[in-house]
Amino acid sequence: MSNALTDMRFIRFLLYEVHNVEEVLEFPFFQDHSRETFDMAIDAAYQLAQEVFWPAYQEFDLEGARFDGKQVFLPKAMHEIWRHCKEGGWFAPNVSFDEGGQQFPLSIFAVSSFLFSCGNTAAAMYVNGTWGAAMLIHKFGCPALQETYMRKLYAGEWGGTMALTEPDVGTSLGDIKTTAVKAVDGDYYQITGTKRFISSGDHDLSDNIVHPVLARIQGAPPGVKGISLFVVPKYRVNEDGSIGEFNDVITAGIEHKMGLKGQATATLNLGEHGKCQGWLIGEPNEGLKYMFELMNRARVFTGIQAVSGASVAYQAALEYCKERLQGREITCRDVTSPQIAIIHHADVRSMLLKQKAFIEGALGMVMFCAKLADCMENTTDEEEKQRINLILEMMTPCCKAHFSNVSVESITQAMQCFGGAGYCEEFPVAQLLRDNKVFSIYEGANGIQAMDLLGRKVPMEAGGAVRALMMEMGATLAEAADLEALKDLQEKVQEAQNEVIAATMYLGGIGMSGQVNEYICNATMYLEMFSQLLMGWQHLKQAIVAQRALEAGTDEADFYHGIIETARFYINTVLPHAVASAKILQSNEYTALNYKPEWF
């Protein structure tokens, strides 16, 4: 079975040749780094993913997280993974040296997260969740909270979560019922409520678990305007930093899931005995705004998780197809001749190409977003910061929703390459398919992502976000137009962009006329169309770099030809669906909107 998790040559191609990550070294925050330290980091991450995360992948599925009625126990291998991540500083790779981090760009953090998720995404969630909790306290917490909790989380001494969802409240966060009442004898609040589907919600990895919790302060306005954010530790912390008494955060149970079985997805009862204390993060009633800082990043990381599963499945299928002997060339009539590896059959190559094209386009988008985020966080040019933010706002729901949708299709193609063997649990592809399905559901179901894109992001700044992204895309199209070898691809991406812009303007007219339901009812189709355009654009960017490398002369001709032909496959076979969707979106197709419930 393949031990390859991804193509590291392609990762370096994206980092250094397509997105020029070394440009961020011009920012003072990264001045102690170099391409050498970047390479050392991603090589170390890949080694850790291959040698520690990946060998435990199937063990996580078989052993799973276990709840004995009082405490959650994780697979033994997770303790080893946690230890390695602590020793390697992987809980705070992008955090400043002064705060205990490695001060790497988000671009490098994105690669390491991808690699760890390739190795074992359920395990990586414990690490990334802890980073996320620390980041919230770092960015919005007062110095006292930072001193008490942030450093412990960044060091991997304590675990962290994100506690939003409740049993009757999923994406409708304005309806949360968890309450916070200001204590009369201290600076804390009494927290009461139940949180459900909390990833890493309880475990035996660390002495304490820190939960950033959304709750409504007594007397706060209704809806999302009245939500605040609190630090709620499993155990209170004494003034000297030691673990104090239990904070009445009771694990009611963990979910029995289709996949990610090694990930403890818990239901937490807060204040069941009236003794749960929480400390306010930032200002009252600003909690949802703060949490969205984390959620937007979490959504991109969900996309990364999805692509990682597809990458591992593809690598496994590729090796299998090179080794599996079955049949002969279709023109061969000699039944006594040796059978050939199935990679020589055109249909099998088509299935492999579909996977390769998705993975390479998606990783291109991820690295583009990470590079933009690095620039946005470090530039002093406020106008440039705003421009980048608009582009990221547009791309975030696409990364989450499109990647999680297509990753399942990609892994299904990998399973098809294996034939019946892929349906059996002895190969990891079946588990990868089960593990990946949830990514279209959590961190905001994909229908919500589509409504966010069309309902919030497209109208943002009177269409300014769309214009900023289309101008960025236009620069690539102009660059490709100067390369004769890519002229046919450039024209097709240009056609798709024109059609998407036309569909966007058409829908905008409907929305401005007050027909809100008609405007938003086909949001999912819009997101898929828009995402396919983004993927085609990223493939074109990659093809430009590859074509120039070939023209300059290279001893890696096969690699660069592969980049160009993968782009050609995507632009010729997938991107036309975006054009078709654009036409549908301009045809007043409202069947689903007008379909009465009683007709089902």
ChimeraX attribute file (.defattr): number of C-alpha atoms within 10 A of each C-alpha:
attribute: neighborCount
match mode: 1-to-1
recipient: residues
	/A:1	11
	/A:2	15
	/A:3	14
	/A:4	19
	/A:5	24
	/A:6	23
	/A:7	13
	/A:8	14
	/A:9	10
	/A:10	16
	/A:11	17
	/A:12	17
	/A:13	19
	/A:14	23
	/A:15	22
	/A:16	13
	/A:17	16
	/A:18	19
	/A:19	22
	/A:20	14
	/A:21	23
	/A:22	17
	/A:23	11
	/A:24	21
	/A:25	16
	/A:26	10
	/A:27	14
	/A:28	9
	/A:29	15
	/A:30	19
	/A:31	12
	/A:32	10
	/A:33	16
	/A:34	14
	/A:35	13
	/A:36	8
	/A:37	12
	/A:38	19
	/A:39	13
	/A:40	12
	/A:41	21
	/A:42	21
	/A:43	15
	/A:44	14
	/A:45	24
	/A:46	25
	/A:47	16
	/A:48	20
	/A:49	24
	/A:50	20
	/A:51	13
	/A:52	19
	/A:53	27
	/A:54	22
	/A:55	15
	/A:56	22
	/A:57	22
	/A:58	19
	/A:59	16
	/A:60	23
	/A:61	19
	/A:62	12
	/A:63	13
	/A:64	21
	/A:65	24
	/A:66	20
	/A:67	19
	/A:68	8
	/A:69	10
	/A:70	9
	/A:71	14
	/A:72	20
	/A:73	17
	/A:74	22
	/A:75	21
	/A:76	15
	/A:77	17
	/A:78	25
	/A:79	15
	/A:80	15
	/A:81	20
	/A:82	22
	/A:83	14
	/A:84	15
	/A:85	19
	/A:86	17
	/A:87	11
	/A:88	17
	/A:89	16
	/A:90	24
	/A:91	28
	/A:92	30
	/A:93	23
	/A:94	22
	/A:95	19
	/A:96	14
	/A:97	13
	/A:98	8
	/A:99	14
	/A:100	18
	/A:101	18
	/A:102	21
	/A:103	20
	/A:104	25
	/A:105	25
	/A:106	21
	/A:107	23
	/A:108	22
	/A:109	22
	/A:110	23
	/A:111	23
	/A:112	23
	/A:113	25
	/A:114	30
	/A:115	30
	/A:116	29
	/A:117	27
	/A:118	31
	/A:119	31
	/A:120	29
	/A:121	27
	/A:122	26
	/A:123	27
	/A:124	25
	/A:125	23
	/A:126	25
	/A:127	26
	/A:128	21
	/A:129	22
	/A:130	28
	/A:131	25
	/A:132	25
	/A:133	26
	/A:134	29
	/A:135	20
	/A:136	23
	/A:137	25
	/A:138	21
	/A:139	14
	/A:140	18
	/A:141	23
	/A:142	13
	/A:143	11
	/A:144	9
	/A:145	17
	/A:146	19
	/A:147	14
	/A:148	17
	/A:149	25
	/A:150	26
	/A:151	20
	/A:152	19
	/A:153	27
	/A:154	29
	/A:155	23
	/A:156	24
	/A:157	19
	/A:158	20
	/A:159	32
	/A:160	30
	/A:161	25
	/A:162	25
	/A:163	26
	/A:164	25
	/A:165	21
	/A:166	23
	/A:167	12
	/A:168	14
	/A:169	15
	/A:170	18
	/A:171	16
	/A:172	13
	/A:173	18
	/A:174	16
	/A:175	16
	/A:176	26
	/A:177	18
	/A:178	21
	/A:179	22
	/A:180	28
	/A:181	17
	/A:182	17
	/A:183	13
	/A:184	9
	/A:185	7
	/A:186	7
	/A:187	11
	/A:188	19
	/A:189	22
	/A:190	20
	/A:191	31
	/A:192	25
	/A:193	18
	/A:194	25
	/A:195	27
	/A:196	23
	/A:197	21
	/A:198	22
	/A:199	20
	/A:200	27
	/A:201	29
	/A:202	32
	/A:203	23
	/A:204	15
	/A:205	21
	/A:206	14
	/A:207	13
	/A:208	24
	/A:209	27
	/A:210	26
	/A:211	26
	/A:212	27
	/A:213	27
	/A:214	31
	/A:215	28
	/A:216	30
	/A:217	22
	/A:218	11
	/A:219	10
	/A:220	15
	/A:221	12
	/A:222	12
	/A:223	13
	/A:224	18
	/A:225	16
	/A:226	20
	/A:227	26
	/A:228	26
	/A:229	31
	/A:230	26
	/A:231	23
	/A:232	27
	/A:233	25
	/A:234	27
	/A:235	20
	/A:236	21
	/A:237	17
	/A:238	11
	/A:239	9
	/A:240	8
	/A:241	12
	/A:242	11
	/A:243	14
	/A:244	14
	/A:245	10
	/A:246	15
	/A:247	20
	/A:248	23
	/A:249	26
	/A:250	21
	/A:251	22
	/A:252	17
	/A:253	22
	/A:254	24
	/A:255	17
	/A:256	14
	/A:257	15
	/A:258	14
	/A:259	20
	/A:260	26
	/A:261	25
	/A:262	27
	/A:263	30
	/A:264	29
	/A:265	22
	/A:266	24
	/A:267	24
	/A:268	24
	/A:269	21
	/A:270	28
	/A:271	20
	/A:272	15
	/A:273	12
	/A:274	12
	/A:275	15
	/A:276	26
	/A:277	27
	/A:278	28
	/A:279	21
	/A:280	26
	/A:281	23
	/A:282	18
	/A:283	12
	/A:284	16
	/A:285	20
	/A:286	16
	/A:287	25
	/A:288	20
	/A:289	15
	/A:290	20
	/A:291	22
	/A:292	13
	/A:293	14
	/A:294	15
	/A:295	18
	/A:296	17
	/A:297	14
	/A:298	19
	/A:299	23
	/A:300	24
	/A:301	23
	/A:302	27
	/A:303	28
	/A:304	28
	/A:305	30
	/A:306	36
	/A:307	30
	/A:308	28
	/A:309	30
	/A:310	34
	/A:311	29
	/A:312	26
	/A:313	31
	/A:314	31
	/A:315	22
	/A:316	24
	/A:317	28
	/A:318	22
	/A:319	15
	/A:320	19
	/A:321	22
	/A:322	13
	/A:323	13
	/A:324	15
	/A:325	15
	/A:326	15
	/A:327	16
	/A:328	19
	/A:329	15
	/A:330	8
	/A:331	6
	/A:332	9
	/A:333	9
	/A:334	9
	/A:335	9
	/A:336	7
	/A:337	10
	/A:338	11
	/A:339	13
	/A:340	16
	/A:341	17
	/A:342	22
	/A:343	23
	/A:344	16
	/A:345	16
	/A:346	12
	/A:347	12
	/A:348	20
	/A:349	16
	/A:350	14
	/A:351	21
	/A:352	22
	/A:353	20
	/A:354	21
	/A:355	27
	/A:356	24
	/A:357	23
	/A:358	26
	/A:359	25
	/A:360	24
	/A:361	24
	/A:362	28
	/A:363	26
	/A:364	26
	/A:365	23
	/A:366	25
	/A:367	22
	/A:368	21
	/A:369	23
	/A:370	23
	/A:371	23
	/A:372	22
	/A:373	18
	/A:374	19
	/A:375	20
	/A:376	19
	/A:377	14
	/A:378	15
	/A:379	13
	/A:380	11
	/A:381	10
	/A:382	10
	/A:383	10
	/A:384	13
	/A:385	17
	/A:386	14
	/A:387	17
	/A:388	20
	/A:389	18
	/A:390	22
	/A:391	21
	/A:392	23
	/A:393	20
	/A:394	23
	/A:395	23
	/A:396	25
	/A:397	27
	/A:398	29
	/A:399	28
	/A:400	31
	/A:401	31
	/A:402	26
	/A:403	30
	/A:404	26
	/A:405	20
	/A:406	20
	/A:407	31
	/A:408	24
	/A:409	17
	/A:410	28
	/A:411	27
	/A:412	22
	/A:413	23
	/A:414	31
	/A:415	26
	/A:416	18
	/A:417	25
	/A:418	21
	/A:419	11
	/A:420	9
	/A:421	14
	/A:422	19
	/A:423	17
	/A:424	14
	/A:425	11
	/A:426	12
	/A:427	18
	/A:428	19
	/A:429	27
	/A:430	20
	/A:431	23
	/A:432	28
	/A:433	25
	/A:434	16
	/A:435	22
	/A:436	26
	/A:437	18
	/A:438	20
	/A:439	24
	/A:440	24
	/A:441	16
	/A:442	15
	/A:443	23
	/A:444	20
	/A:445	16
	/A:446	22
	/A:447	17
	/A:448	17
	/A:449	24
	/A:450	27
	/A:451	19
	/A:452	20
	/A:453	25
	/A:454	25
	/A:455	18
	/A:456	13
	/A:457	24
	/A:458	21
	/A:459	17
	/A:460	16
	/A:461	12
	/A:462	10
	/A:463	15
	/A:464	16
	/A:465	24
	/A:466	21
	/A:467	17
	/A:468	18
	/A:469	19
	/A:470	17
	/A:471	12
	/A:472	13
	/A:473	20
	/A:474	15
	/A:475	12
	/A:476	17
	/A:477	22
	/A:478	12
	/A:479	13
	/A:480	23
	/A:481	18
	/A:482	12
	/A:483	14
	/A:484	11
	/A:485	14
	/A:486	17
	/A:487	13
	/A:488	16
	/A:489	26
	/A:490	26
	/A:491	14
	/A:492	17
	/A:493	25
	/A:494	20
	/A:495	16
	/A:496	27
	/A:497	24
	/A:498	15
	/A:499	21
	/A:500	23
	/A:501	17
	/A:502	16
	/A:503	22
	/A:504	22
	/A:505	15
	/A:506	16
	/A:507	22
	/A:508	17
	/A:509	13
	/A:510	17
	/A:511	17
	/A:512	11
	/A:513	10
	/A:514	10
	/A:515	12
	/A:516	12
	/A:517	12
	/A:518	17
	/A:519	22
	/A:520	20
	/A:521	19
	/A:522	23
	/A:523	21
	/A:524	20
	/A:525	17
	/A:526	25
	/A:527	24
	/A:528	21
	/A:529	26
	/A:530	27
	/A:531	24
	/A:532	25
	/A:533	27
	/A:534	26
	/A:535	29
	/A:536	31
	/A:537	29
	/A:538	23
	/A:539	29
	/A:540	28
	/A:541	25
	/A:542	24
	/A:543	26
	/A:544	24
	/A:545	19
	/A:546	22
	/A:547	21
	/A:548	13
	/A:549	17
	/A:550	16
	/A:551	9
	/A:552	8
	/A:553	10
	/A:554	12
	/A:555	9
	/A:556	10
	/A:557	15
	/A:558	10
	/A:559	14
	/A:560	22
	/A:561	16
	/A:562	14
	/A:563	24
	/A:564	22
	/A:565	15
	/A:566	23
	/A:567	28
	/A:568	20
	/A:569	18
	/A:570	23
	/A:571	26
	/A:572	16
	/A:573	11
	/A:574	18
	/A:575	23
	/A:576	20
	/A:577	17
	/A:578	24
	/A:579	24
	/A:580	14
	/A:581	19
	/A:582	25
	/A:583	15
	/A:584	15
	/A:585	23
	/A:586	15
	/A:587	11
	/A:588	13
	/A:589	13
	/A:590	14
	/A:591	10
	/A:592	9
	/A:593	12
	/A:594	10
	/A:595	10
	/A:596	9
	/A:597	6
	/A:598	5
	/A:599	5
	/A:600	5
